[in-house]
Amino acid sequence: MAMSSKTLLRLRSPIAVYVRSMTKGDPGSGAGEGGGTGGAIRDAGGSFGKREMAQEEQYFRKLQQEQLEKLRAGLKQEVKFHKEQIKAHEEALKRHTERLRSLKED
């Protein structure tokens, strides 16, 4: 079963940060030194490899921040919806209670 690209991104962000912190050497310092095989620039190491690594980290931090903002907005919308539902149910309960009282009095 193949995973969707969204699932892979959700899985990659926290795991990639954890795995990168466990490698030896400086990130982006070249193949075999902790930089891994992240492409030609990162394999070469040096300042370009470090810059590439920093840009990649920044991209994933920004992506994670955007995902958190979307999650917060969605949850706020759900809270608002449920509060409106509670209000509507309370009004309906009040109407039905009043109707019951009027039927008992007759």
C-alpha angles and dihedrals in degrees: 000000000000121000122230119246091249091056091049092051092050090050096042101054102065095029095048092052091050095047093046091054090055096055121098122243128027118310111256093018094124139276114318093018099082095282092095123190100313095144138297096297095049092043090056090057123196125099094325091055091049091048091050090051092049091050091050092050090048091050093053093045089052091047091050091048091052091050091051092050091051090049092050092048091049093049092048089052091050092050090051091049093050093048089053090049091051090051092049091048092048090052091049091048090051091050093049092047091052090048091051090051091050091051092051092053094055 
